[in-house]
Amino acid sequence: MFGLEYPSIELLVEWPTFLGGEGIFGFNKIALINLLAVLLTGIIFRGRQQAGARAQGHAQPG
């Protein structure tokens, strides 16, 4: 169609590993994206939790 060449599907779905070898412990781009998502979510929620605790300012009795 219109003389366009499309890349093969393997370029989209097969991600080569770059750490840990070719096995169950291989680390690739998908694993990196998942790890970053978990870390960033944890950092955001932890920061908001600490900011909320500072903003409330519980009064000390006495």
C-alpha distance (Angstrom), angle and dihedral (degrees) to the residues before:
residue distance angle dihedral
M1 . . .
F2 3.83 . .
G3 3.81 89.7 .
L4 3.81 93.9 -80.4
E5 3.77 120.1 150.9
Y6 3.76 118.0 -145.0
P7 3.80 123.6 -154.8
S8 3.76 117.2 -110.0
I9 3.79 118.3 -95.8
E10 3.81 90.6 -115.5
L11 3.80 89.7 73.0
L12 3.79 89.2 61.7
V13 3.79 103.8 39.3
E14 3.81 106.0 29.4
W15 3.77 111.9 74.7
P16 3.80 115.6 -174.3
T17 3.79 116.7 -134.0
F18 3.79 118.7 -117.6
L19 3.82 100.3 -177.6
G20 3.78 132.5 37.2
G21 3.79 99.9 20.3
E22 3.78 130.9 -101.0
G23 3.77 103.1 -43.9
I24 3.75 144.6 72.3
F25 3.80 90.4 -54.9
G26 3.80 94.8 53.2
F27 3.80 115.7 130.1
N28 3.80 117.0 -147.9
K29 3.81 139.3 160.0
I30 3.81 92.9 -77.2
A31 3.81 91.0 54.3
L32 3.81 89.4 47.9
I33 3.81 92.2 51.5
N34 3.82 90.9 48.9
L35 3.80 92.2 48.3
L36 3.81 92.3 49.3
A37 3.81 91.1 48.3
V38 3.80 91.7 53.3
L39 3.80 93.9 45.4
L40 3.80 95.2 46.4
T41 3.80 92.3 46.8
G42 3.79 90.7 50.8
I43 3.80 92.1 47.9
I44 3.81 92.4 49.4
F45 3.81 94.7 48.5
R46 3.80 92.8 43.4
G47 3.79 90.9 50.7
R48 3.78 92.5 48.4
Q49 3.79 91.3 47.4
Q50 3.80 91.9 52.6
A51 3.80 92.4 44.5
G52 3.81 90.4 51.3
A53 3.79 92.2 50.3
R54 3.80 91.1 52.1
A55 3.78 93.1 46.3
Q56 3.82 95.1 52.5
G57 3.81 94.4 53.2
H58 3.79 105.0 -165.1
A59 3.78 111.2 -136.8
Q60 3.79 116.3 -119.7
P61 3.81 114.9 -130.4
G62 3.76 117.5 -123.4
